[in-house]
Each structure stands twice: as C-alpha cells, then as structure tokens.
Amino acid sequence: MINSGRIRRRLIANRIVIALSFAAAAIGLGALAMILFTLIAKGAAGIAAATFTEATPPPGQPGGLANALYGSLVLTAGGVLVGAPIGILAGTYLAEYGRGTRLANVVRFVNDIILSAPSIVIGLFVYQIMVLPMHHFSGWSGVLALALIVIPIVLRTTEDMLLLVPGALRESAAALGAPRHTIVVHIAYRAARAGMITGCVLAAARISGETAPLLFTALNNQFWSTDLNGPIASLPMVIFQFALSPYAEWQQLAWTGALIITAAVLTLSVVVRFLGITGRAS
C-alpha cells in the first residue's frame, strides 16, 4: 500500500533541497561576478602599453609592471620546471613500482601533509634552510618554495592518472617482451599524458598567485632585475605592497596587476578544463 503522506513529504523535502542548491549556486556565482566586475571596473583603466613595458615607479609617478610580470613568469616557470619532474617521478614510483609497499604509504602520507600545508609554512621552511644560510633573499629561494608547492600537486595527479591506465595494456606490452621502463614510458605515460599535463598546468595556476612564500624568499625588487641571486619582483608581491600604499598611482597598478593575474589564472583553468575533456575523449 502506497503511503501518500510519506511520498508528499519526500517531494517537499526534494523541492527544498533543490531550492537550497540553486540558492547556494546563485550566491557563489553572484560573489564571483561581483569580484570580476570590481576587478574589471578598477583594473581595466590601468591597462596600457606602459603597463607591460615600464618597471614599477617611485611614489607619485606613473609606471608599469614589466619587472613584476617578468619576475612572476620566471619564478612560476622555475617552480614548475623544478617541481614537476620530481612530482612525476615520485608519482610514477607510487603507481608503478611501489604500489602497496610501506615506503609508498609513507611517501603518500607525507605528500598529503605537504599538499594541505599553508604556503606560508613552506616559505618559512625555505627561509630557514636557504635564505638564512645565504644571508640574503634571492629568486632561487623563491623558485624552491614554489617548487615545493608544485611537487605534491603533480605527484598526486600523476599517481591518480597512472592508476587509471588499464592493467591489460601493461600486460600486453610485457607479453611482447617489453621491459618495465619501456612499458611505463611508452604505454602508461602515453595513456595518462593528458591528465599529467593537466596536473602541471594546475600547479602553475596554483603558484602563480602565491604571495606568502615569496615574502620570505624572493622578497621584492622595485627595479628591473634578472639576477636570481638577489631579490626579484613578482606580481603578487607588487599587488600586496601597492594595494596598502596611500598613493593613487600605486593603487591603480595594484588593481591592474590583480586583473592581469586573475585573467592568467582563469586562462590556465580553462586550459586545464580543456585538457581534461580532451583526455576523457581520447
């Protein structure tokens, strides 16, 4: 016998949950739209050729963000180039060679801790082991701090993608006499390529907006500098400094820098999404 009252209560509960879900989504999208509208309204006015060709100015004078953009590109690229290979190799070990071993469990546990650690803690760690012994801030210490953020992201993505590769592919290659390293490089890597690249791009998007680790490592440099042995400018640090200043020119550059870095992260996120769809399609 069908209990009509029970069915009615379930329908009401279902409608309430759906309404709350739509309300939560609307609040999230509304907040995102407000942030983007504010960034565009305040930051677009500072977009000009000088923004990309001139260095950060002294107080009260016009200028650009060329040195900060260059520094961010160098630090982000350096962090990915240093951290991604380590993460890929470690993820390969966990998925292909150390599966089920005690060492693999320890590595996975430590990786999860680093992945969830605040970035400022990583910055303090690099400050202690590199900046203090060298007695000065440097771009290299900033690269190391960002690389330590990249490693756990790429490691987890690589391991997950390799575990999704069907074991039948490995068994077929092994039956043909292929050695283990050949199976990994030419079979497993090719099958998981899209996901592994997605992990690297996601890591680049994550570190491109980091400020706290650079505060203790690369610091900042108001002048144009390509020397990684000394302090180097970066866009997040310039935004942090200029946004707190009382000068209108600096505040405008801070809004413009925030718009640029948001557009860069959004672009990388779209690339990640596209690579994920492409990987599933293939």
N, C-alpha and C positions, 0 to 999 in steps of 0.2 A: 504494500500500500504506500502510495506517494504522500509524503508529508508536505503539503503545500506551504505551511508556515515556515518550515525549515528551508525550502527552496527560495522563498521570498527573502528570508534573512540573508542567505548566501548571495542572492542577486544584489541586495542593498549593499552588503559588505564589498562585493566586487566593484560596484559603481563608486563607492567611497575610495577604495584603493586606487582605482584608475584615475579618479579626480585628483587625489593627492599626488599621484605620479606625474600627471600633467602639470600640476601646480609647481612641483619641485623642479621639473624640467624648465618651466617658464621662468622661475626665479633664477636658475643657473644661467640660462640664455640671456635673460634680461641683464644680469650683472656683467656678463661677458660683453654684451652690446654696449653697456654704459662705459666700461673700461676702454673698449676700442674707440667709441665715439669721442671720449675725452682725449685719448692719445692722438687721434687724427685731428681733432679740433685745435689742440695746443701744440702738437708736434709738426704738423704739415707746414706751418708758417715758417719754420726754420729750414726746410728743405731747399737747398740751393747748391750751386756748383762749389761755393766756398766751403760748404759743409764737408765735402769729400776731398778737398784739395788743400785746405789750410789746417794747421795744428790748433790745439786748444789755446785760446787767447788769455792774456792777463785780464784782471778785473776791469770791467767797464769798457772793453774794446771788443769789436766783432772778431770772429774767427770761425773755426770749423772743428771737425772731429777726426781729421785724417790720421793723426798719430794714434788715437784711441781705436779707430777701426782697424788700422794695421796691427796694433798690438793684440786686439781680440782675435783677429784671424790667425796670427802666429801662435798665440797661446792655445787656441782651440785646436788648430791643426796639429800642433806639437803634442797636446794631450791625447788626441785620437791616435796619432802615429806611434806614440809610446805605449799607450794603454791597450789599444785594440789588438795588436799581435799577442800580447800576454794573455788577454782575456780569451782570445780564440784558441790559443794553445792549451790554456787551463780547461776551458770548456770541452775541448776535444779529448783531453785526458779523462775527464769525468764521464763523458758519454761513451767513449770508445775503448779505453784501456783500464780505467779504474772503477768501472761500474760495480757497485756492491762492496768495494773494499773499505776498510776502516779509514784509510788515508783520504779517500774520496769523500766520505761522510764528514771528516774534519774540515776539509777544504770547502765543502759546500756550506757548512755551518759558519765558518769564518767569513765566507763571501756574503752570506746573508746579513751578518752583523755589519760588515763594511757598507753593504748596499743600503742599509737603513740608518747608518750613522749620519748625523748632521754634518754638512760640508764644512762648517767652521771647525769641527773637531779634526778633520783631515788637514785643514790649513794650519792649525796649531801643531799637529804632528810633524808636518813638513818644516814648519818654523823651527821646531826643536832639533830635528835631525840634519837640517841643511842650512837654514838661514843663520842660526846662531854659530855653528862652526865656521861658516864663511864670513861672518861679521858684516854681512850686508844683504839687502834684498836683491833679488835677481829674477829675470824672466825664466831661467831654468828651474828655479824652485816653484814658480807658478805652473810651469809645464808638468812638473812632477805631481803637484797637488791635483791638477785636473786629470792627469793620467790615473791617479788612484781612484777617482770618481768613475772614470770610464771602465776600468777593469771589471768590477763586479757586474755592471750592466751588460757588457759584451759577453762575459763568461756565462751568465745565466741565459742569455738569448742563444748563444752558440750551443750550450748543452741541450736546451729545450728543442731547438731545431734539429739537432743531430739525432735526438731520441725519437723524433717523428719520422725519420727515414726508415722505411720498411726493412726489417732484417733479411727479407728474401733477396734484396739487392746485394747485400754483403755476402750472403751465402752463395749466390750465383757467381759473383766475382771470385770468391775463394775456391769454388769448384773448378773454375778455369785456371787455377794456379796463381792468381794474383796475390802478391804479398800484402801484409796488413796495411802498411803505409800507403800503398797504391790504392787499396780499397777506400781508405779514409779520404785521400786527396782527390781521386778521380771519380769516386762513386758518392760517398757521403757528402763531401763538400759541394759537389755539383747539385745534388738534390736539395741541400739546405742553403744554397747560395743566397737566395732572395731574403730569407729570414736572417741570415748572418749579416748581410749588408744593412738590413733594417735595424738591427741592433747597434751597428756602428753609427748610423745616421741618428738614431735615437739618443745615443750617448753624446754625439756632437751637439744636438739640440739641448741636452741637459746642461752641459758645461758652458755653453755659450753665454748664459746669463748669470753664471756664478760670480758672486762678489766676495763673500766671506773668505774663501780660501786665498784669493788674490790679495786681500787686505793684509795677510800675514806673510805673503811670499813675494809676489811681484810688485806689491805696493802700487805705485802710480808714477807717472812722469809727465809733466805738463809740456815737455819739449819733445820734438821728434827724435826718436832713438831706435836703432835697430840692434843694439848691443844687448844680448840676452844675459850677459854677465852683470848687468845693472838693472835698476828699476825700469819698468816699461809700462807704458799707458795701456789701459784696456777700457772698453766701452762701459761695462758695469761700474767700474771704479769712478770713471768720469761722471756718470749719471749720479752716483751716490754723493760725490763731492759737490757737483754743481747744483743739485737739487736743494741742498742745505744752505747754499750761499745766499747773501742778500742782493746779489747783482742780477738784474733782469736779463742781461745777455747770457750769463751762465745758466740761469733757469730755463731760458728758451732752448739752449743747447742740450740741457738735460731732457726736456720733453722730446726734442728731436731725436736724441740718442735712444730714448725709450721706445719711440715709434720704430726706429730702424731695427733695434734688436728684437722687438715684438714681431715685425714683419719677417725677420730672418728665422726666428723660431717657428713661426706659422708656416713658412715655406718648407722648412725641414720636416715639420709634422705632416704636411701634405705629401711630401716625398716618401716618408715612412708609410703612410696610408696607401699610397700608390704601389710601393714595392710589396706591401703585404697582400694587396689584391692581386698583383701580378704573380706573386709566388703561389697563392692558392689556385690561380687559374692554370698555371703551368704544372 
